[in-house]
Amino acid sequence: MQSLNNQRILVIGGTSGIGFATAAAAVDAGAAVTIASRNQTRLDTAAGKLGGAVQSRVIDTCDNNLLERFFQQEQAWDHVVVSAAQTKGGPVRDLSLADAAAAMDSKFWGAYRVARAARINDNGSLTLISGFLSERPSGTAVLQGAINAALESLARGLALEFAPIRVNAVSPGLIETPIWDNLPSEKRKALFESTASKLPVRRIGQPYDIANAVLFLMTTAFATGSTVRVDGGGVIA
């Protein structure tokens, strides 16, 4: 496994959840980490928790001009992780076309724009975050499954186009992140307990579970075009 000591790592969506856990793990591994998000206040808060050596940048993955300017001004990165996305879910016939398009623009096209603009060293990597609904679809989250499947296919194709830069995806199951904070606490607790009881591991995932997989892909020089599923057995349950 390669060392992350002094490697330059950019985590887009690094202010909370999986992105924050990935940034924290990379810092612990000795990397020089930059977190990016649309919100400067959240960046300041996250950077404070991660330590003074962490840098932060304002990036909106839906703003291609901003992305291109950012990557042109920065030196090439060793590793880039794309964890930022906002996707409104629901049954296809209930979800407005505008909301569906916005979800696709945020998670799929956002990652696509980053991949297109990012400058990454030849021995580096790009890691996308998808989700296990790509393999086990839900009748109430059809679009999310389709977006995740598209991201995984994108990673495989980019691994060929960008070689020798490595491109991979990590596919999480249900992870306890702030994305669930909009649910009332009792409903959230019931969801987590119900899901955990059905999984072979008997618990739901934590952000560090996914961060571990991201760091594995960063540091394993023989991994490219791969999707690493970390779902507690959700696909087989």
Secondary structure, DSSP 8 states (H G I E B T S, - for coil): ----TT-EEEEETTTSHHHHHHHHHHHHTT-EEEEEES-HHHHHHHHHHH-TT-EEEE--TT-HHHHHHHHHHS--EEEEEE---------TTTS-HHHHHHHHIIIIIHHHHHHHH--EEEEEEEEEE--GGGTS--TT-HHHHHHHHHHHHHHHHHHHHSTTSEEEEEEE-SB-SGGGTTS-HHHHHHHHHHHHHHSTTSS-B-HHHHHHHHHHHHH-TT--S-EEEESTTTTT-
